[in-house]
């Protein structure tokens, strides 16, 4: 299974100024904005770390996911949510040629914990070619704007990004530990996966 982020969140959606205020950085000086690139780097790092822990995209963007077999014949959990739309399901042969599966043959269960691709009307999902794979293109995230992200997750990102920022000159081990306060904020969003796969 290979999950690929087709496009990163645009810079305009990353709350660099709000994060600067969270850090209580000075403003109104000639060098305002001189640290914006660094602040954006830590914000994106914190967002990526939290998304990996909770299996959810914070800002909406497109993903491509490749699987060589379905977890179940009629159902396949998707690796990240919340799902906005599944845009295409393509069956790819070993030679690289692909066949787009008509949307009438599948649908999406938009479960908040475990979104799933399922066969329509209880039928099985289309069979994946031998030695080939299925490629699922979908859009996931809470919204296009930072204000669309739940408040507790926004706070968790700021706390973790601040932690990265404050430990930027220390060793890698001390700077990568996730603070307890961040874990508390994101705990409610974590889903328990049984069996070690996307179910």
MDAnalysis code that builds the backbone (N, CA, C; Angstrom):
import MDAnalysis as mda
import numpy as np

u = mda.Universe.empty(597, n_residues=199, atom_resindex=np.repeat(np.arange(199), 3), trajectory=True)
u.add_TopologyAttr("name", ["N", "CA", "C"] * 199)
u.add_TopologyAttr("resid", np.arange(1, 200))
u.add_TopologyAttr("resname", ["UNK", "UNK", "UNK", "UNK", "UNK", "UNK", "UNK", "UNK", "UNK", "UNK", "UNK", "UNK", "UNK", "UNK", "UNK", "UNK", "UNK", "UNK", "UNK", "UNK", "UNK", "UNK", "UNK", "UNK", "UNK", "UNK", "UNK", "UNK", "UNK", "UNK", "UNK", "UNK", "UNK", "UNK", "UNK", "UNK", "UNK", "UNK", "UNK", "UNK", "UNK", "UNK", "UNK", "UNK", "UNK", "UNK", "UNK", "UNK", "UNK", "UNK", "UNK", "UNK", "UNK", "UNK", "UNK", "UNK", "UNK", "UNK", "UNK", "UNK", "UNK", "UNK", "UNK", "UNK", "UNK", "UNK", "UNK", "UNK", "UNK", "UNK", "UNK", "UNK", "UNK", "UNK", "UNK", "UNK", "UNK", "UNK", "UNK", "UNK", "UNK", "UNK", "UNK", "UNK", "UNK", "UNK", "UNK", "UNK", "UNK", "UNK", "UNK", "UNK", "UNK", "UNK", "UNK", "UNK", "UNK", "UNK", "UNK", "UNK", "UNK", "UNK", "UNK", "UNK", "UNK", "UNK", "UNK", "UNK", "UNK", "UNK", "UNK", "UNK", "UNK", "UNK", "UNK", "UNK", "UNK", "UNK", "UNK", "UNK", "UNK", "UNK", "UNK", "UNK", "UNK", "UNK", "UNK", "UNK", "UNK", "UNK", "UNK", "UNK", "UNK", "UNK", "UNK", "UNK", "UNK", "UNK", "UNK", "UNK", "UNK", "UNK", "UNK", "UNK", "UNK", "UNK", "UNK", "UNK", "UNK", "UNK", "UNK", "UNK", "UNK", "UNK", "UNK", "UNK", "UNK", "UNK", "UNK", "UNK", "UNK", "UNK", "UNK", "UNK", "UNK", "UNK", "UNK", "UNK", "UNK", "UNK", "UNK", "UNK", "UNK", "UNK", "UNK", "UNK", "UNK", "UNK", "UNK", "UNK", "UNK", "UNK", "UNK", "UNK", "UNK", "UNK", "UNK", "UNK", "UNK", "UNK", "UNK", "UNK", "UNK", "UNK", "UNK", "UNK", "UNK", "UNK", "UNK"])
u.atoms.positions = np.array([
    [0.832, -1.174, 0.000],
    [0.000, 0.000, 0.000],
    [0.879, 1.240, 0.000],
    [0.628, 2.137, -0.928],
    [1.422, 3.357, -1.037],
    [0.473, 4.556, -1.067],
    [0.605, 5.436, -0.074],
    [-0.194, 6.658, -0.017],
    [0.678, 7.818, -0.445],
    [0.197, 8.583, -1.428],
    [0.941, 9.715, -1.953],
    [0.103, 10.974, -1.826],
    [0.692, 12.005, -1.268],
    [0.032, 13.311, -1.200],
    [0.269, 13.995, -2.538],
    [-0.802, 14.224, -3.293],
    [-0.663, 14.782, -4.635],
    [-0.201, 16.233, -4.577],
    [-0.729, 16.995, -3.629],
    [-0.324, 18.393, -3.480],
    [-0.365, 18.766, -2.006],
    [0.656, 19.478, -1.552],
    [0.697, 19.926, -0.161],
    [-0.275, 21.088, 0.035],
    [-0.706, 21.338, 1.274],
    [-1.559, 22.505, 1.520],
    [-0.875, 23.779, 1.045],
    [-1.605, 24.689, 0.405],
    [-0.982, 25.920, -0.083],
    [-0.470, 26.774, 1.077],
    [0.569, 27.561, 0.810],
    [1.169, 28.388, 1.858],
    [0.145, 29.331, 2.480],
    [-0.811, 29.801, 1.683],
    [-1.809, 30.748, 2.197],
    [-2.681, 30.128, 3.282],
    [-2.812, 28.802, 3.283],
    [-3.661, 28.128, 4.268],
    [-2.924, 27.819, 5.563],
    [-1.599, 27.929, 5.549],
    [-0.798, 27.619, 6.740],
    [-0.736, 28.874, 7.612],
    [-1.176, 28.797, 8.878],
    [-1.363, 29.999, 9.717],
    [-0.068, 30.538, 10.330],
    [0.823, 31.020, 9.476],
    [2.129, 31.466, 9.950],
    [2.006, 32.657, 10.899],
    [1.194, 33.656, 10.548],
    [1.066, 34.847, 11.404],
    [0.465, 34.492, 12.758],
    [-0.584, 33.655, 12.742],
    [-1.213, 33.253, 14.007],
    [-0.229, 32.481, 14.867],
    [0.610, 31.668, 14.246],
    [1.608, 30.919, 14.996],
    [2.654, 31.863, 15.591],
    [3.037, 32.883, 14.838],
    [3.964, 33.885, 15.354],
    [3.404, 34.572, 16.589],
    [2.097, 34.866, 16.564],
    [1.457, 35.471, 17.729],
    [1.419, 34.485, 18.896],
    [1.198, 33.204, 18.585],
    [1.206, 32.174, 19.628],
    [2.567, 32.128, 20.330],
    [3.630, 32.308, 19.550],
    [4.983, 32.308, 20.111],
    [5.334, 33.643, 20.773],
    [4.434, 34.625, 20.609],
    [4.650, 35.977, 21.137],
    [5.884, 36.624, 20.526],
    [6.057, 36.394, 19.240],
    [7.145, 37.066, 18.540],
    [6.776, 38.529, 18.364],
    [7.762, 39.378, 18.398],
    [7.510, 40.804, 18.248],
    [6.979, 41.135, 16.857],
    [6.240, 42.220, 16.758],
    [5.735, 42.673, 15.460],
    [5.901, 44.186, 15.378],
    [5.772, 44.714, 14.165],
    [5.924, 46.144, 13.959],
    [7.360, 46.573, 13.744],
    [8.247, 45.583, 13.547],
    [9.655, 45.903, 13.332],
    [10.001, 45.779, 11.849],
    [11.159, 46.322, 11.496],
    [11.574, 46.320, 10.082],
    [11.752, 44.913, 9.538],
    [12.093, 43.958, 10.422],
    [12.340, 42.590, 9.946],
    [11.119, 41.691, 10.114],
    [9.926, 42.276, 10.242],
    [8.707, 41.460, 10.315],
    [8.658, 40.498, 9.137],
    [8.355, 39.251, 9.422],
    [8.250, 38.249, 8.363],
    [9.548, 37.562, 8.044],
    [10.647, 37.974, 8.693],
    [11.944, 37.374, 8.364],
    [12.016, 35.908, 8.781],
    [11.202, 35.504, 9.758],
    [11.216, 34.115, 10.213],
    [10.040, 33.312, 9.664],
    [9.303, 33.875, 8.753],
    [8.105, 33.191, 8.252],
    [8.418, 31.820, 7.668],
    [9.506, 31.708, 6.929],
    [9.848, 30.425, 6.306],
    [10.125, 29.367, 7.363],
    [10.814, 29.769, 8.454],
    [11.122, 28.832, 9.534],
    [9.833, 28.432, 10.262],
    [8.979, 29.413, 10.541],
    [7.713, 29.127, 11.221],
    [6.851, 28.187, 10.384],
    [6.813, 28.416, 9.073],
    [6.028, 27.545, 8.197],
    [6.583, 26.121, 8.207],
    [7.909, 25.994, 8.225],
    [8.533, 24.668, 8.265],
    [8.096, 23.902, 9.513],
    [8.124, 24.551, 10.679],
    [7.746, 23.868, 11.917],
    [6.253, 23.588, 11.967],
    [5.448, 24.489, 11.422],
    [4.006, 24.231, 11.359],
    [3.706, 23.023, 10.482],
    [4.322, 22.963, 9.313],
    [4.084, 21.826, 8.416],
    [4.587, 20.517, 9.041],
    [5.711, 20.578, 9.742],
    [6.232, 19.386, 10.412],
    [5.267, 18.918, 11.497],
    [4.736, 19.852, 12.272],
    [3.789, 19.504, 13.332],
    [2.500, 18.945, 12.749],
    [2.020, 19.546, 11.673],
    [0.806, 19.050, 11.029],
    [1.013, 17.620, 10.532],
    [2.154, 17.374, 9.899],
    [2.440, 16.034, 9.363],
    [2.518, 15.004, 10.486],
    [3.151, 15.376, 11.594],
    [3.284, 14.444, 12.720],
    [1.928, 14.106, 13.315],
    [1.076, 15.116, 13.470],
    [-0.248, 14.886, 14.051],
    [-1.127, 14.107, 13.082],
    [-1.071, 14.434, 11.797],
    [-1.856, 13.679, 10.810],
    [-1.463, 12.205, 10.815],
    [-0.168, 11.935, 10.935],
    [0.292, 10.539, 10.957],
    [-0.222, 9.818, 12.200],
    [-0.312, 10.525, 13.334],
    [-0.769, 9.897, 14.586],
    [-2.264, 9.617, 14.582],
    [-3.051, 10.500, 13.963],
    [-4.510, 10.347, 14.056],
    [-5.148, 9.822, 12.769],
    [-4.386, 9.723, 11.694],
    [-4.944, 9.212, 10.441],
    [-5.965, 10.138, 9.812],
    [-5.750, 11.450, 9.966],
    [-6.667, 12.428, 9.385],
    [-5.876, 13.571, 8.775],
    [-6.373, 14.076, 7.655],
    [-5.772, 15.250, 7.031],
    [-6.414, 16.486, 7.641],
    [-5.605, 17.438, 8.036],
    [-6.154, 18.651, 8.641],
    [-6.692, 19.597, 7.565],
    [-5.853, 19.969, 6.620],
    [-6.282, 20.835, 5.521],
    [-6.583, 19.974, 4.291],
    [-7.614, 20.333, 3.575],
    [-8.079, 19.533, 2.436],
    [-7.055, 19.513, 1.305],
    [-6.804, 18.303, 0.813],
    [-5.955, 18.144, -0.358],
    [-6.189, 16.762, -0.969],
    [-5.585, 16.559, -2.128],
    [-5.812, 15.324, -2.886],
    [-4.722, 14.304, -2.575],
    [-5.141, 13.035, -2.536],
    [-4.225, 11.923, -2.291],
    [-4.419, 10.857, -3.366],
    [-3.379, 10.056, -3.556],
    [-3.455, 8.879, -4.410],
    [-3.001, 7.691, -3.571],
    [-3.790, 6.618, -3.606],
    [-3.476, 5.448, -2.794],
    [-3.476, 4.208, -3.680],
    [-2.389, 3.438, -3.593],
    [-2.239, 2.244, -4.417],
    [-2.281, 1.005, -3.528],
    [-3.125, 0.030, -3.895],
    [-3.211, -1.233, -3.147],
    [-3.144, -2.400, -4.126],
    [-2.497, -3.491, -3.695],
    [-2.373, -4.665, -4.564],
    [-3.475, -5.689, -4.310],
    [-4.168, -5.555, -3.179],
    [-5.322, -6.417, -2.917],
    [-6.232, -5.717, -1.931],
    [-7.535, -6.036, -2.026],
    [-8.501, -5.469, -1.082],
    [-8.387, -6.203, 0.252],
    [-8.570, -5.495, 1.329],
    [-8.547, -6.129, 2.657],
    [-9.699, -7.117, 2.789],
    [-10.873, -6.746, 2.262],
    [-12.032, -7.636, 2.194],
    [-12.597, -7.538, 0.791],
    [-13.320, -8.571, 0.358],
    [-13.827, -8.575, -1.019],
    [-14.760, -7.412, -1.310],
    [-15.565, -7.028, -0.323],
    [-16.593, -6.017, -0.560],
    [-16.296, -4.691, 0.125],
    [-15.140, -4.584, 0.787],
    [-14.899, -3.383, 1.581],
    [-13.403, -3.148, 1.757],
    [-13.017, -1.885, 1.677],
    [-11.619, -1.517, 1.892],
    [-11.563, -0.203, 2.665],
    [-10.962, -0.239, 3.887],
    [-10.771, 0.988, 4.643],
    [-9.810, 1.912, 3.922],
    [-10.068, 3.207, 4.015],
    [-9.187, 4.199, 3.413],
    [-8.193, 4.684, 4.474],
    [-6.979, 5.044, 4.079],
    [-5.908, 5.280, 5.052],
    [-5.979, 6.595, 5.805],
    [-6.782, 7.530, 5.332],
    [-6.831, 8.846, 5.967],
    [-8.196, 9.469, 5.727],
    [-8.668, 10.250, 6.649],
    [-9.957, 10.923, 6.536],
    [-9.780, 12.370, 6.969],
    [-10.801, 13.130, 7.197],
    [-12.161, 12.820, 6.760],
    [-12.263, 12.935, 5.242],
    [-12.966, 11.994, 4.647],
    [-13.084, 11.932, 3.189],
    [-14.056, 12.992, 2.694],
    [-13.605, 13.799, 1.763],
    [-14.491, 14.771, 1.101],
    [-15.102, 14.143, -0.146],
    [-14.270, 13.410, -0.898],
    [-14.768, 12.740, -2.104],
    [-13.758, 11.701, -2.548],
    [-14.259, 10.637, -3.190],
    [-13.393, 9.715, -3.924],
    [-13.579, 10.072, -5.392],
    [-12.491, 10.478, -6.019],
    [-12.578, 11.047, -7.361],
    [-12.429, 10.019, -8.468],
    [-11.692, 8.922, -8.204],
    [-11.529, 7.893, -9.231],
    [-10.967, 6.625, -8.607],
    [-11.414, 5.500, -9.153],
    [-10.844, 4.195, -8.812],
    [-10.389, 3.581, -10.129],
    [-9.098, 3.280, -10.228],
    [-8.534, 2.757, -11.474],
    [-7.856, 1.422, -11.207],
    [-8.151, 0.419, -12.036],
    [-7.482, -0.880, -11.959],
    [-6.324, -0.863, -12.946],
    [-5.116, -1.078, -12.433],
    [-3.917, -0.958, -13.253],
    [-3.316, -2.342, -13.474],
    [-3.123, -2.700, -14.744],
    [-2.525, -3.980, -15.112],
    [-1.019, -3.948, -14.877],
    [-0.392, -5.124, -14.922],
    [1.041, -5.219, -14.691],
    [1.827, -4.419, -15.725],
    [1.282, -4.221, -16.925],
    [1.983, -3.452, -17.956],
    [1.773, -1.946, -17.811],
    [1.005, -1.535, -16.794],
    [0.796, -0.110, -16.546],
    [-0.475, 0.456, -17.147],
    [-1.157, -0.319, -17.987],
    [-2.409, 0.168, -18.556],
    [-3.496, 0.147, -17.486],
    [-4.391, 1.120, -17.543],
    [-5.400, 1.238, -16.505],
    [-6.817, 1.295, -17.048],
    [-7.762, 0.811, -16.229],
    [-9.183, 0.875, -16.552],
    [-9.894, 1.563, -15.396],
    [-10.585, 2.659, -15.703],
    [-11.318, 3.386, -14.670],
    [-12.594, 2.620, -14.334],
    [-12.819, 2.393, -13.051],
    [-14.016, 1.681, -12.596],
    [-15.161, 2.681, -12.516],
    [-16.274, 2.349, -13.129],
    [-17.427, 3.253, -13.124],
    [-17.920, 3.463, -11.689],
    [-18.267, 4.706, -11.319],
    [-18.732, 4.999, -9.957],
    [-19.963, 4.202, -9.528],
    [-20.714, 3.654, -10.499],
    [-21.875, 2.842, -10.157],
    [-21.478, 1.537, -9.452],
    [-20.184, 1.182, -9.518],
    [-19.723, -0.084, -8.948],
    [-19.154, 0.045, -7.532],
    [-19.062, 1.260, -7.018],
    [-18.522, 1.453, -5.676],
    [-19.156, 2.685, -5.033],
    [-19.039, 2.747, -3.735],
    [-19.491, 3.937, -3.011],
    [-18.611, 4.121, -1.788],
    [-18.794, 5.228, -1.088],
    [-17.957, 5.571, 0.058],
    [-18.815, 5.638, 1.312],
    [-18.374, 4.941, 2.354],
    [-18.979, 5.091, 3.672],
    [-18.152, 6.132, 4.411],
    [-18.758, 7.269, 4.718],
    [-18.013, 8.394, 5.300],
    [-17.990, 8.324, 6.819],
    [-17.600, 7.206, 7.361],
    [-17.494, 7.038, 8.802],
    [-16.409, 7.973, 9.346],
    [-16.675, 8.608, 10.484],
    [-15.722, 9.575, 11.024],
    [-14.425, 8.909, 11.481],
    [-14.489, 7.647, 11.898],
    [-13.294, 6.944, 12.355],
    [-12.631, 6.133, 11.237],
    [-13.457, 5.425, 10.464],
    [-12.897, 4.543, 9.433],
    [-13.675, 4.649, 8.123],
    [-13.372, 5.664, 7.321],
    [-14.041, 5.747, 6.016],
    [-13.676, 4.533, 5.168],
    [-14.627, 4.085, 4.351],
    [-14.413, 2.854, 3.590],
    [-14.921, 2.993, 2.161],
    [-14.230, 2.306, 1.277],
    [-14.702, 2.120, -0.094],
    [-15.401, 0.764, -0.118],
    [-16.644, 0.736, -0.586],
    [-17.412, -0.510, -0.583],
    [-18.034, -0.746, -1.945],
    [-18.339, -2.022, -2.226],
    [-19.078, -2.349, -3.429],
    [-20.521, -1.881, -3.288],
    [-21.099, -1.408, -4.379],
    [-22.479, -0.921, -4.334],
    [-23.452, -2.069, -4.127],
    [-24.505, -1.809, -3.347],
    [-25.605, -2.746, -3.120],
    [-25.122, -4.096, -2.595],
    [-24.069, -4.059, -1.753],
    [-23.573, -5.288, -1.140],
    [-22.701, -6.146, -2.036],
    [-22.431, -5.681, -3.253],
    [-21.578, -6.470, -4.151],
    [-20.109, -6.315, -3.784],
    [-19.274, -7.198, -4.331],
    [-17.836, -7.108, -4.120],
    [-17.254, -5.931, -4.891],
    [-16.113, -5.450, -4.415],
    [-15.367, -4.462, -5.169],
    [-14.791, -5.125, -6.425],
    [-14.524, -4.350, -7.476],
    [-13.962, -4.944, -8.697],
    [-12.636, -5.654, -8.403],
    [-12.417, -6.771, -9.066],
    [-11.220, -7.572, -8.814],
    [-9.976, -6.855, -9.330],
    [-8.939, -6.832, -8.494],
    [-7.670, -6.211, -8.878],
    [-6.900, -7.191, -9.759],
    [-6.352, -6.717, -10.882],
    [-5.628, -7.621, -11.787],
    [-4.437, -8.299, -11.096],
    [-4.167, -9.533, -11.508],
    [-3.021, -10.258, -10.977],
    [-1.736, -9.488, -11.273],
    [-0.909, -9.314, -10.241],
    [0.355, -8.563, -10.313],
    [0.142, -7.081, -10.615],
    [-1.109, -6.651, -10.605],
    [-1.414, -5.242, -10.808],
    [-1.799, -4.583, -9.492],
    [-2.505, -3.466, -9.584],
    [-2.943, -2.778, -8.382],
    [-4.149, -1.894, -8.683],
    [-4.776, -1.448, -7.621],
    [-5.841, -0.463, -7.742],
    [-5.306, 0.871, -7.260],
    [-5.630, 1.926, -7.982],
    [-5.233, 3.270, -7.578],
    [-6.491, 4.064, -7.255],
    [-6.558, 4.565, -6.039],
    [-7.723, 5.323, -5.587],
    [-7.305, 6.766, -5.408],
    [-7.957, 7.669, -6.138],
    [-7.696, 9.101, -5.988],
    [-8.823, 9.673, -5.149],
    [-8.461, 10.357, -4.069],
    [-9.497, 10.918, -3.206],
    [-9.036, 12.226, -2.591],
    [-10.003, 12.974, -2.090],
    [-9.742, 14.245, -1.426],
    [-10.149, 14.108, 0.029],
    [-9.252, 14.509, 0.934],
    [-9.527, 14.385, 2.361],
    [-9.080, 15.637, 3.095],
    [-9.734, 15.912, 4.212],
    [-9.362, 17.048, 5.044],
    [-10.591, 17.705, 5.646],
    [-10.369, 18.485, 6.677],
    [-11.481, 19.167, 7.348],
    [-11.987, 20.362, 6.552],
    [-11.122, 20.975, 5.770],
    [-11.534, 22.143, 4.988],
    [-10.328, 22.825, 4.376],
    [-10.597, 23.839, 3.559],
    [-9.525, 24.554, 2.867],
    [-8.866, 25.601, 3.758],
    [-9.591, 26.090, 4.768],
    [-9.079, 27.151, 5.633],
    [-8.704, 26.590, 7.001],
    [-7.738, 27.234, 7.655],
    [-7.301, 26.797, 8.977],
    [-8.456, 26.804, 9.969],
    [-9.373, 27.726, 9.823],
    [-10.519, 27.818, 10.739],
    [-11.466, 26.627, 10.608],
    [-11.352, 25.848, 9.535],
    [-12.190, 24.655, 9.358],
    [-11.705, 23.486, 10.217],
    [-10.454, 23.535, 10.653],
    [-9.874, 22.460, 11.471],
    [-10.418, 22.591, 12.897],
    [-10.815, 21.483, 13.543],
    [-11.308, 21.566, 14.922],
    [-10.321, 22.304, 15.829],
    [-10.865, 23.085, 16.775],
    [-10.043, 23.960, 17.617],
    [-8.987, 23.196, 18.403],
    [-9.336, 21.995, 18.916],
    [-8.344, 21.263, 19.707],
    [-7.182, 20.770, 18.851],
    [-7.457, 20.435, 17.597],
    [-6.370, 20.027, 16.707],
    [-5.511, 21.223, 16.299],
    [-6.138, 22.382, 16.118],
    [-5.350, 23.588, 15.827],
    [-4.409, 23.898, 16.983],
    [-4.936, 23.778, 18.203],
    [-4.100, 24.032, 19.375],
    [-2.966, 23.007, 19.475],
    [-3.257, 21.744, 19.171],
    [-2.233, 20.705, 19.216],
    [-1.111, 21.001, 18.224],
    [-1.469, 21.460, 17.032],
    [-0.455, 21.804, 16.027],
    [0.421, 22.944, 16.539],
    [-0.182, 23.977, 17.103],
    [0.596, 25.106, 17.607],
    [1.530, 24.672, 18.742],
    [1.028, 23.828, 19.655],
    [1.862, 23.370, 20.765],
    [3.045, 22.539, 20.265],
    [2.780, 21.652, 19.314],
    [3.857, 20.807, 18.806],
    [4.851, 21.611, 17.968],
    [4.336, 22.519, 17.144],
    [5.232, 23.365, 16.345],
    [6.087, 24.244, 17.252],
    [5.506, 24.754, 18.341],
    [6.269, 25.559, 19.292],
    [7.347, 24.708, 19.957],
    [7.008, 23.459, 20.255],
    [7.988, 22.545, 20.841],
    [9.155, 22.323, 19.878],
    [8.854, 22.088, 18.603],
    [9.910, 21.927, 17.604],
    [10.756, 23.206, 17.505],
    [10.081, 24.356, 17.504],
    [10.771, 25.646, 17.370],
    [11.707, 25.886, 18.552],
    [11.226, 25.601, 19.755],
    [12.017, 25.855, 20.958],
    [13.213, 24.903, 21.083],
    [13.102, 23.713, 20.480],
    [14.180, 22.731, 20.575],
    [15.002, 22.638, 19.279],
    [14.921, 23.655, 18.458],
    [15.563, 23.582, 17.140],
    [17.084, 23.481, 17.212],
    [17.685, 23.946, 18.310],
    [19.145, 23.903, 18.400],
    [19.649, 22.733, 19.231],
    [18.713, 21.884, 19.710],
    [19.118, 20.750, 20.532],
    [19.233, 19.490, 19.692],
    [19.612, 18.384, 20.345],
    [19.761, 17.115, 19.633],
    [18.442, 16.614, 19.097],
    [18.511, 15.727, 18.132],
    [17.315, 15.222, 17.451],
    [16.372, 14.508, 18.400],
    [16.892, 13.791, 19.392],
    [16.025, 13.000, 20.269],
    [15.136, 13.888, 21.114],
    [15.722, 14.915, 21.774],
    [14.918, 15.763, 22.649],
    [13.917, 16.592, 21.867],
    [14.226, 16.928, 20.627],
    [13.335, 17.770, 19.843],
    [12.193, 17.025, 19.186],
    [12.241, 15.695, 19.172],
    [11.205, 14.950, 18.465],
    [10.178, 14.312, 19.393],
    [10.363, 14.407, 20.706],
    [9.383, 13.860, 21.638],
    [8.109, 14.694, 21.566],
    [6.956, 14.027, 21.522],
    [5.692, 14.752, 21.478],
    [5.248, 15.062, 22.902],
    [5.033, 16.329, 23.221],
    [4.639, 16.697, 24.582],
    [3.310, 16.060, 24.988],
    [3.164, 15.813, 26.284],
    [1.968, 15.171, 26.810],
    [0.709, 15.965, 26.473],
    [0.787, 17.292, 26.560],
    [-0.386, 18.117, 26.258],
    [-0.902, 17.915, 24.842],
    [0.013, 17.703, 23.898],
    [-0.387, 17.444, 22.513],
    [-1.091, 16.095, 22.414],
    [-0.536, 15.079, 23.079],
    [-1.143, 13.745, 23.058],
    [-2.553, 13.761, 23.632],
    [-2.760, 14.542, 24.687],
    [-4.098, 14.647, 25.289],
    [-5.084, 15.247, 24.294],
    [-4.656, 16.286, 23.580],
    [-5.550, 16.966, 22.641],
    [-5.931, 16.092, 21.449],
    [-5.019, 15.231, 21.008],
    [-5.301, 14.446, 19.803],
    [-5.868, 13.064, 20.109],
    [-5.873, 12.657, 21.379],
    [-6.265, 11.289, 21.733],
    [-7.656, 10.924, 21.234],
    [-8.604, 11.852, 21.331],
    [-9.985, 11.550, 20.936],
    [-10.116, 11.281, 19.437],
    [-9.136, 11.711, 18.658],
    [-9.209, 11.552, 17.200],
    [-8.519, 10.285, 16.718],
    [-7.800, 9.608, 17.597],
    [-7.097, 8.402, 17.181],
    [-8.072, 7.240, 17.112],
    [-7.985, 6.463, 16.045],
    [-8.820, 5.272, 15.920],
    [-7.963, 4.041, 16.166],
    [-8.539, 3.062, 16.840],
    [-7.830, 1.823, 17.120],
    [-7.924, 0.896, 15.926],
    [-6.773, 0.504, 15.401],
    [-6.760, -0.389, 14.245],
    [-6.373, -1.771, 14.718],
    [-7.234, -2.735, 14.437],
    [-7.005, -4.128, 14.867],
    [-6.490, -4.914, 13.672],
    [-5.422, -5.678, 13.889],
    [-4.893, -6.518, 12.812],
    [-3.765, -5.881, 12.059],
    [-3.406, -4.639, 12.408],
    [-2.221, -4.020, 11.844],
    [-2.374, -3.437, 10.458],
    [-3.563, -3.483, 9.855],
    [-3.726, -2.940, 8.519],
    [-4.831, -1.930, 8.466],
    [-5.088, -1.397, 7.280],
    [-6.187, -0.466, 7.081],
    [-7.435, -1.295, 6.922],
    [-8.286, -1.298, 7.940],
    [-9.448, -2.181, 7.915],
    [-10.740, -1.410, 7.820],
])
